[in-house]
Amino acid sequence: MPRMGRIVLPNYPHHIVQRGHNRQVVFAVAEDYQRYLTDLRELKDAFGVKVYAYCLMTNHVHLLLAPGESVAGLGQLMKALAARATRYRNRLEGRSGTLWESRYKSSVVQSGSYLLACCRYIELNPVRARMVADAADYPWSSYRARVGDVPDGHWLDADPCFVALDNTTAERCRQYGTFVRQAVPADEIKLIRDVLQRGQLTGTSRFVDEVERIVRGNFTLRNFASLTGQAGPAWTIDIPKAVTDTTYNPEIKFLTGGK
């Protein structure tokens, strides 16, 4: 059975997860993590991709990436990142072969509350895994860079929804920190995990309908939605009123050749 095409939209965030082959360890020591982040920092500019969030776990990575008008940049970035990490690990261990699963998983993320929820989901991975008690205690996620706890965190791109939290950096960081420390509903975690696993969209039914109309000539998004019997995930997220689903609405007409 042929695999279903991946949905990639220009200027929209994409929640991505890539796992080590057979769940093998990818990052063993601090140098492994730092090398991957150095490569990510370099390659994001080379391929015109924004990085809104990340979390490096021992055997997989979570990324929240937004390609520019050229959607090919996202796949090129992931391919280059995987290749560099594989060469590094093989050279270090005197081995050959693949380091990663053959195909990374991705989900296009709607703006507003859905985008902030995905950032929180990504940065709380170490807490859910009981590796740390607080997101700020984990050095290999974007949380500390986002709230200004690390001096070299300026390379992380500020997504428009985070910027909309307040006019000042200090207050934005405070509000986001409060948001992350809130109790996260179990259904929110499950829905984000499920849509990522299945390649569905992370957003409202209206968002799914809008994207479907644009890409209908290629495939039907309802093929994804029918897996759960709904058009897209829905949950209530307690966020500041400044952030709404109209905060960030990039054009996606490039997929149809519009100008």
C-alpha positions in Angstrom: 0.0 0.0 0.0 1.5 3.4 -1.0 2.2 5.7 1.9 0.1 8.9 2.1 1.7 12.1 1.1 2.9 14.4 3.8 1.0 17.8 4.2 3.4 20.7 4.1 2.2 24.3 4.0 4.3 27.4 3.4 4.6 29.8 6.4 2.7 27.5 8.7 4.2 25.8 11.8 4.7 22.0 11.6 5.1 19.8 14.6 7.7 17.2 13.8 9.0 14.1 15.6 11.9 12.0 14.4 12.9 8.8 16.4 16.0 6.8 16.5 15.9 3.5 14.5 14.4 0.8 16.7 14.1 3.5 19.4 17.9 3.4 19.9 19.7 6.1 21.8 20.5 9.1 19.6 21.9 11.5 22.3 24.1 10.0 25.0 26.2 12.8 26.3 26.0 16.6 26.3 28.2 17.0 23.2 25.6 15.0 21.2 22.8 17.3 22.1 24.9 20.4 21.5 26.1 19.3 18.1 22.5 18.7 17.0 21.4 22.1 18.2 24.4 23.7 16.5 23.5 22.0 13.2 19.8 23.1 13.6 20.9 26.7 14.2 23.0 26.7 11.1 20.7 24.8 8.8 17.5 26.7 9.6 19.0 29.8 8.0 20.4 27.9 5.1 17.0 26.4 4.2 14.8 29.4 5.2 13.0 27.6 8.0 11.9 29.1 11.3 12.4 27.2 14.6 9.6 28.0 17.2 10.3 25.1 19.6 12.4 22.0 20.1 13.1 19.3 22.6 15.8 16.7 22.3 15.1 13.5 24.2 17.5 10.6 24.4 16.0 8.6 21.5 13.9 11.2 19.6 13.5 14.9 18.8 10.4 17.2 18.7 10.6 20.3 16.5 8.1 23.0 15.7 9.3 24.4 12.3 7.8 26.8 9.8 9.1 26.7 6.2 9.0 29.9 4.1 7.4 30.1 0.7 9.5 27.2 -0.5 8.0 24.2 1.3 10.9 22.1 0.1 13.1 23.7 2.7 11.4 21.8 5.5 12.3 18.4 4.0 15.8 19.5 3.1 16.4 20.7 6.6 15.3 17.4 8.1 17.3 15.4 5.6 20.5 17.4 6.3 20.0 17.3 10.1 19.5 13.5 10.0 22.5 13.0 7.7 24.8 15.0 9.9 23.8 13.3 13.1 24.2 9.9 11.4 27.7 10.6 10.2 28.7 11.9 13.6 27.4 8.9 15.4 28.8 6.4 12.9 32.2 8.0 13.0 32.1 8.1 16.8 31.2 4.5 17.2 33.0 3.1 14.2 29.8 1.8 12.7 27.7 2.1 9.6 24.0 2.2 8.9 21.0 4.4 9.7 20.5 6.3 13.0 16.9 7.3 12.5 13.6 5.8 11.5 13.1 6.0 7.8 10.4 8.8 7.9 9.7 11.6 10.3 6.2 12.3 11.4 4.6 15.8 11.0 1.4 17.7 11.6 0.6 21.2 10.3 -0.4 23.4 13.3 -3.0 26.1 13.3 -2.1 29.4 14.9 -3.3 30.9 18.2 -4.1 28.5 21.0 -3.1 25.4 19.0 0.3 26.8 18.3 1.0 27.7 22.0 -0.4 24.3 23.1 2.1 22.5 20.8 5.0 24.6 22.1 3.9 23.6 25.7 3.5 19.9 24.7 7.0 19.9 23.2 8.7 21.6 26.0 7.0 19.5 28.7 8.2 16.2 27.2 11.0 15.8 29.8 8.5 16.5 32.6 6.0 13.9 31.4 8.9 11.4 31.1 9.8 12.2 34.7 13.3 13.2 33.8 12.9 16.6 35.5 10.3 18.2 37.8 10.1 21.5 35.8 10.6 22.4 32.2 13.2 25.0 33.2 15.4 22.2 34.6 15.9 20.6 31.2 18.8 22.1 29.2 17.9 20.5 25.8 14.5 22.1 25.1 13.6 25.6 23.8 11.8 26.5 27.1 14.8 28.2 28.7 15.7 30.0 25.5 12.1 31.2 25.2 11.8 32.7 28.7 15.3 34.2 28.6 17.2 31.9 30.9 20.1 31.2 28.5 22.3 33.9 27.0 22.6 32.4 23.5 18.9 31.7 23.0 18.3 34.6 20.6 18.6 32.3 17.6 15.2 30.8 18.5 12.5 32.4 16.4 9.6 34.1 18.3 6.3 32.9 16.9 3.7 35.6 16.4 1.4 34.0 19.0 4.1 34.2 21.7 4.8 37.8 20.7 1.1 38.6 21.0 1.1 37.7 24.7 2.3 41.2 25.7 4.1 44.2 24.5 7.2 43.6 26.8 9.5 40.7 26.7 9.5 40.2 30.5 5.7 40.0 30.6 5.5 37.6 27.6 8.0 35.3 29.4 6.0 35.5 32.6 2.7 34.8 31.0 4.1 31.9 28.9 5.7 30.4 32.0 2.3 30.5 33.8 0.7 28.8 30.8 3.3 26.0 30.8 2.9 25.4 34.5 -0.9 25.0 34.2 -2.3 21.6 34.5 -2.5 20.2 31.0 -5.7 18.3 30.2 -5.1 14.6 29.3 -7.3 14.9 26.2 -5.1 17.8 24.9 -2.0 15.6 25.2 -3.7 12.7 23.6 -5.0 14.7 20.7 -1.7 16.3 19.9 0.0 12.9 20.1 -2.6 11.3 17.9 -2.7 13.8 15.1 1.0 13.8 14.9 1.1 10.0 14.7 -1.5 9.9 11.9 -0.3 12.9 9.9 -3.5 14.9 10.6 -3.8 18.7 11.0 -3.6 20.2 14.5 -6.5 22.7 14.5 -10.2 23.4 14.2 -12.7 21.8 11.8 -12.8 25.1 9.9 -9.0 25.0 9.5 -9.2 21.5 8.1 -11.9 22.6 5.7 -9.8 25.6 4.5 -6.7 23.5 3.8 -8.7 20.8 2.1 -10.2 23.2 -0.4 -6.7 24.3 -1.4 -5.1 20.9 -1.7 -8.1 19.0 -2.9 -6.5 18.3 -6.3 -3.8 16.3 -4.6 -5.6 14.3 -1.9 -8.4 14.6 0.6 -7.7 15.6 4.2 -10.8 13.7 5.2 -8.8 10.6 4.6 -6.9 11.7 7.7 -9.9 12.9 9.7 -11.8 9.7 9.2 -9.3 7.9 11.3 -10.8 9.5 14.4 -14.3 10.2 13.0 -13.8 14.0 13.4 -12.6 16.8 11.3 -9.8 17.8 13.7 -9.0 18.0 17.4 -10.9 20.4 19.6 -10.1 21.3 23.2 -10.4 24.4 25.5 -7.1 26.0 26.4 -6.8 28.7 29.0 -4.6 31.4 27.4 -4.4 35.2 27.6 -7.1 36.9 25.5 -4.4 38.6 23.3 -3.9 35.3 21.5 -6.6 34.2 19.1 -6.7 32.0 16.0 -6.6 35.1 13.9 -3.3 36.3 15.3 -1.3 34.5 12.7 -2.9 33.8 9.3 -0.2 33.4 6.6 -1.1 33.0 3.0 -1.3 29.4 1.7 -2.3 30.2 -1.8 1.2 29.2 -3.1 0.0 25.7 -3.2 -2.4 26.6 -6.0 0.0 28.7 -7.9 -1.7 32.0 -6.8 0.2 35.2 -6.6 
